[in-house]
Amino acid sequence: MQKNPQTEKPIRIAQIIGKAVISGVDSVVMNYYRHIDKSRVQFDFFMDGYNKTPLDEEILDLGGRIIKLTPYEKSMYKNMSECRAAFEKNRYTIVHSHLNTLSVFPLYAAYRAGVPVRIAHNHSTTSRGEFKRNLMKQVLRPFSKIFATHYAACADYPARWLFGTKTVRQGKVRLIKNAVDTSRFYPDTKAGSRIRKEFGLENRFIVGHVGRFVFPKNHEFIVRVFAEVYKKNQNAALILVGTGELETDVRCLVKELGIEQAVIFTGLRRDIPDFLNAFDVFFLPSRYEGLPVVGMEAQAVGLPCLMSDAVPPDTAVTPLVEFFPLTAAVGDWADKLLTYKNREKRTYPDLLRKSGFEIKQEAEKLCCWYEDLQKGAAN
């Protein structure tokens, strides 16, 4: 359904993303926003926290609006009240919440504000080791569908985990895949060489990871495995791209293991395609995942990937992905990583596209879905 931009305003969707951390959920939403037809659909971003984020300028340049909220951990009541006030003021017909089990709160505010279409979108699951967080998820899980009118998830397992197998089998959960921009993520030898030169890693075997320093990403394990790799191959280097609450702890562990000379912390970077092109292997031994968008990006550039068996199998849309038991010994993981030295890089663009991970075609599908929901709400 095409709109005439001269006669009709685009549909405004309230996107509830929580904290803008330039990874995970917010990067997925931004990827769709960059490619969706903004003459037909526009996004307004509801973010926790009042500080400026690296996304603010781009959102405004693309015609979006930003609503900053009191972080829910400071005051859930204020957060919900501010949501409801914004929903009523802007008269949204669609609210799309990406807060997983926490979506019950903004969707309740949307319900109170009379928003007719309320989408609960799940991007995550649980794993051992996060008792308080998992307890909260399990407590909120039964309420996931109460105030939602529609359900979405990034993959089959997260869909079943939050909304139930019966709901999935009934076709009530829409899969919105963590698609990637293959015009940005593609094989680029020059870009990879630039990164290697920037960090003095020419002719080194580079193990790479991109992700926030948080519990699910398992950085401590990454470092311990790499320490074993380095014992066996002094030409190896580890690049960790990202920031996060556990970064200080990981830096201390690197120092404790005496491998500072072989580990590079890059901080927050925007040139992720260049880093992926510089790596010899992408290492993702996560404790749990919804569906890692960076895993799709790594495959798009043709990078071999070693992931834990806690990462959903849906992630492997090309032969580039290999899963390994999270319970395996550190030494076994190290030996497995070393098999990637001089491994061939190869792209599979047709597999990415056919599997629904090419952003342009997926953004058009999402645009059409929003238009159908808007039409249904008006009837």
C-alpha positions in Angstrom: 0.0 0.0 0.0 1.8 3.2 -1.2 1.1 6.6 0.3 1.2 9.9 -1.6 3.6 11.9 0.6 2.0 15.1 -0.7 -1.4 14.3 0.6 -0.9 11.9 3.6 1.3 12.1 6.6 3.3 9.0 7.6 2.2 6.7 10.3 4.0 7.6 13.6 5.1 4.6 15.5 6.2 4.9 19.2 9.2 2.7 19.5 10.1 1.8 23.1 13.7 0.9 23.2 14.8 1.6 26.8 18.5 2.5 27.0 20.3 3.5 23.8 23.6 1.6 24.0 24.4 1.2 20.3 24.1 -2.6 20.4 21.3 -5.1 20.6 17.8 -3.9 20.4 18.5 -0.2 19.6 20.8 -1.2 16.7 18.1 -3.5 15.3 15.4 -0.8 15.5 17.8 1.8 14.0 18.7 -0.5 11.2 15.0 -0.9 10.2 14.5 2.9 10.7 17.3 3.7 8.2 15.7 1.6 5.5 12.0 2.0 6.0 10.0 4.2 3.7 9.7 7.3 5.8 7.1 8.9 3.5 4.8 6.1 4.8 6.1 5.3 8.3 8.1 7.4 10.9 9.5 6.3 14.2 9.5 8.2 17.5 12.0 6.8 20.0 11.2 6.5 23.7 14.5 6.2 25.6 15.4 5.8 29.2 17.7 8.6 30.5 18.0 12.3 29.7 21.6 12.4 28.5 22.4 12.8 24.9 23.1 9.5 23.0 25.1 8.8 19.8 21.7 8.1 18.1 20.0 11.4 18.8 21.4 13.4 15.9 20.8 10.7 13.3 17.2 10.1 14.5 16.4 13.8 14.2 18.1 14.1 10.8 15.9 11.2 9.6 12.7 13.0 10.8 12.2 11.0 13.9 11.4 12.4 17.4 13.0 11.5 20.7 11.1 11.2 24.0 13.4 10.9 27.0 12.0 9.2 30.0 12.9 8.7 33.7 14.8 5.4 33.8 12.5 2.6 35.0 15.0 1.5 37.6 14.8 5.0 39.2 11.0 5.2 39.1 8.8 2.9 37.2 5.8 5.1 38.1 7.4 8.2 36.6 8.5 6.2 33.5 4.9 4.9 32.9 3.3 8.3 33.6 5.7 10.0 31.1 4.9 7.3 28.5 1.2 7.7 29.0 1.4 11.4 28.7 3.4 11.2 25.5 1.1 8.6 24.0 -2.0 10.8 24.7 -0.3 14.0 23.5 0.9 12.5 20.2 -2.2 10.3 19.7 -0.4 7.2 18.5 -2.3 4.4 17.0 0.7 2.0 17.3 3.1 1.4 20.2 5.9 -1.1 19.6 7.8 -2.1 22.8 11.1 -3.9 22.6 11.6 -4.3 26.4 11.0 -8.1 26.4 9.2 -9.0 29.7 9.3 -5.4 30.8 7.1 -4.4 27.9 4.1 -5.0 30.2 4.7 -1.6 31.7 4.8 0.7 28.7 2.0 -1.3 27.1 -0.1 -0.8 30.2 0.5 2.9 29.8 -0.5 2.6 26.1 -3.7 0.7 27.1 -4.6 3.4 29.6 -3.9 6.1 26.9 -6.3 4.3 24.5 -3.7 3.2 22.0 -5.4 0.6 19.8 -2.4 -1.4 18.6 0.1 -2.4 21.3 3.0 -4.7 20.1 5.1 -6.7 22.6 8.4 -7.7 21.0 10.8 -10.2 22.6 14.5 -10.2 21.8 15.9 -12.3 24.7 15.6 -15.3 27.0 17.3 -16.4 30.3 20.3 -18.3 31.5 21.9 -19.4 34.7 24.0 -16.8 36.6 21.6 -13.8 36.6 19.4 -14.7 39.6 17.8 -11.3 40.2 17.3 -10.5 36.5 16.0 -14.0 35.8 13.6 -13.8 38.8 12.2 -10.6 37.4 11.8 -12.1 34.0 10.0 -15.2 35.3 7.7 -13.1 37.5 6.7 -10.8 34.6 6.6 -13.6 31.9 2.9 -14.6 32.6 1.8 -11.0 32.0 3.5 -10.6 28.6 0.3 -10.8 26.7 -2.1 -9.0 29.0 -1.9 -5.5 27.5 -0.5 -6.5 24.1 -2.7 -6.7 21.1 0.1 -8.2 18.9 3.2 -10.2 19.5 6.6 -10.2 17.8 10.0 -11.8 18.3 13.4 -11.9 16.6 13.5 -15.7 16.3 11.5 -18.8 17.0 13.0 -19.7 20.4 12.5 -16.2 22.0 8.9 -16.3 20.6 8.1 -19.6 22.3 9.9 -18.6 25.5 7.9 -15.5 26.1 4.6 -16.1 24.4 4.3 -19.9 24.5 4.5 -22.7 22.0 0.7 -22.7 21.5 0.7 -19.0 20.5 3.5 -19.5 18.1 1.8 -22.5 16.5 -1.3 -20.5 16.1 0.7 -18.0 14.0 0.1 -15.2 16.4 3.7 -14.2 16.8 5.3 -12.2 13.9 9.0 -12.9 13.4 10.8 -9.6 12.7 14.3 -10.8 12.0 17.5 -8.9 12.9 18.3 -8.2 9.3 21.5 -6.4 8.2 22.4 -3.9 5.6 24.5 -5.8 3.0 25.5 -2.5 1.4 27.5 -1.8 4.5 28.4 -5.3 5.6 30.3 -6.9 2.7 33.8 -8.3 2.1 36.3 -5.3 2.1 39.9 -6.2 2.2 41.1 -2.6 2.3 38.9 -1.8 5.3 40.2 -4.8 7.2 43.8 -3.9 6.4 43.2 -0.4 7.7 42.1 -1.7 11.1 45.0 -4.1 11.3 47.4 -1.2 10.5 45.7 1.1 13.0 46.3 -1.3 15.8 49.6 -2.7 14.6 48.3 -6.2 13.9 49.4 -6.8 10.3 50.0 -10.6 9.7 48.5 -11.5 13.1 45.8 -14.1 13.8 42.9 -12.0 15.1 40.2 -13.3 17.3 37.4 -10.7 17.4 34.3 -10.0 19.5 31.8 -7.2 19.2 29.3 -6.7 22.0 28.5 -4.9 25.2 30.5 -5.9 28.3 27.5 -7.5 30.1 26.9 -10.9 31.6 25.2 -12.7 28.7 28.2 -12.0 26.4 30.5 -14.0 28.6 33.6 -11.7 28.3 35.5 -13.4 31.1 35.3 -16.7 29.3 36.4 -15.0 26.0 39.5 -13.8 27.8 40.3 -17.1 29.5 40.0 -19.0 26.3 42.1 -16.5 24.4 44.8 -16.7 27.1 45.1 -20.4 26.2 45.2 -19.6 22.5 48.0 -17.1 23.2 50.0 -19.7 25.1 50.0 -21.9 22.0 50.3 -19.1 19.4 52.1 -15.9 20.3 51.0 -14.4 17.0 47.4 -14.3 18.1 45.6 -11.1 19.2 42.2 -10.5 20.7 40.1 -7.4 19.7 37.1 -6.5 22.0 34.8 -3.9 20.5 32.3 -2.2 22.8 31.8 -0.8 26.2 29.7 -1.8 29.2 29.4 -2.2 33.0 31.8 -5.2 33.2 34.6 -3.7 31.1 36.7 -2.8 34.2 36.5 -6.4 35.5 37.5 -7.8 32.1 40.5 -5.4 31.9 41.6 -6.5 35.4 41.4 -10.2 34.3 43.5 -9.5 31.2 46.1 -7.9 33.4 45.9 -10.8 35.9 46.5 -13.3 33.1 49.4 -11.3 31.7 48.1 -10.9 28.2 47.8 -7.1 28.0 50.2 -7.0 25.0 47.8 -9.2 23.0 44.4 -7.8 23.9 42.9 -4.6 22.5 39.9 -2.8 23.9 38.6 -0.4 21.3 35.7 1.2 23.1 32.6 2.2 21.2 33.1 2.2 17.4 30.9 3.0 14.5 33.0 1.3 11.9 31.9 -2.3 12.8 32.1 -3.5 9.2 35.8 -2.7 9.0 36.5 -4.6 12.2 34.6 -7.7 11.1 36.7 -7.6 7.9 39.9 -7.4 9.9 39.0 -10.5 12.1 40.1 -14.0 11.2 37.3 -15.4 13.4 34.3 -13.9 15.2 34.0 -15.4 18.7 30.6 -15.4 20.4 30.5 -17.9 23.4 27.4 -16.2 24.8 25.6 -17.5 27.9 22.3 -16.7 26.1 21.0 -14.7 23.2 17.8 -13.8 21.4 19.3 -13.6 18.0 22.6 -11.7 17.7 22.5 -9.1 15.0 26.3 -8.9 14.9 26.3 -12.6 14.1 24.4 -11.8 11.0 26.7 -8.9 10.2 29.7 -11.2 10.5 28.2 -13.7 8.1 27.4 -10.9 5.7 31.2 -10.0 5.4 32.1 -13.7 5.0 33.7 -14.1 8.4 33.9 -17.5 10.0 32.1 -17.6 13.4 32.5 -19.8 16.4 29.5 -19.6 18.8 28.3 -21.3 21.9 25.5 -23.8 21.7 23.5 -21.3 23.8 23.1 -19.1 20.7 19.9 -19.9 18.8 20.4 -22.2 15.9 18.5 -19.7 13.7 21.7 -17.7 13.7 23.4 -20.1 11.4 21.9 -19.0 8.0 25.3 -19.8 6.3 27.9 -22.5 6.6 30.2 -19.9 8.2 28.7 -20.6 11.7 30.0 -23.4 13.9 28.5 -24.1 17.4 30.5 -25.5 20.3 29.3 -26.7 23.7 29.4 -24.0 26.3 30.2 -26.7 28.9 33.4 -27.7 27.0 36.8 -27.0 28.7 38.6 -23.8 28.1 41.5 -25.7 26.5 39.1 -27.4 24.1 37.7 -24.0 23.1 41.2 -22.7 22.5 42.1 -25.6 20.3 38.9 -25.1 18.3 39.7 -21.4 17.8 43.1 -22.2 16.6 41.6 -24.2 13.7 40.3 -20.9 12.3 43.8 -19.7 11.5 44.0 -19.2 7.7 40.3 -20.3 7.4 38.8 -19.2 4.1 36.4 -16.3 4.1 33.4 -16.7 1.8 30.1 -14.8 1.4 26.6 -16.3 0.9 24.4 -13.3 0.0 21.6 -15.5 -1.5 21.3 -17.4 1.7 21.1 -14.2 3.8 18.4 -12.8 1.5 16.4 -16.1 1.3 16.5 -16.5 5.0 15.0 -13.0 5.6 18.1 -11.2 6.8 18.5 -8.6 4.1 17.3 -5.3 5.6 15.8 -3.6 2.5 13.3 -6.4 1.8 12.6 -6.9 5.5 12.0 -3.1 6.1 9.4 -3.1 3.3 7.6 -6.0 5.0 7.6 -4.2 8.3 6.3 -1.1 6.7 3.4 -3.0 5.1 2.6 -4.7 8.4 2.4 -1.3 10.2 0.1 0.0 7.4 -2.1 -3.1 7.8 -2.3 -2.6 11.6 -3.1 1.1 11.1 -5.9 0.2 8.7 -7.3 -2.4 11.0 -7.3 0.1 13.9 -9.2 2.6 11.8 -12.0 0.1 11.0 
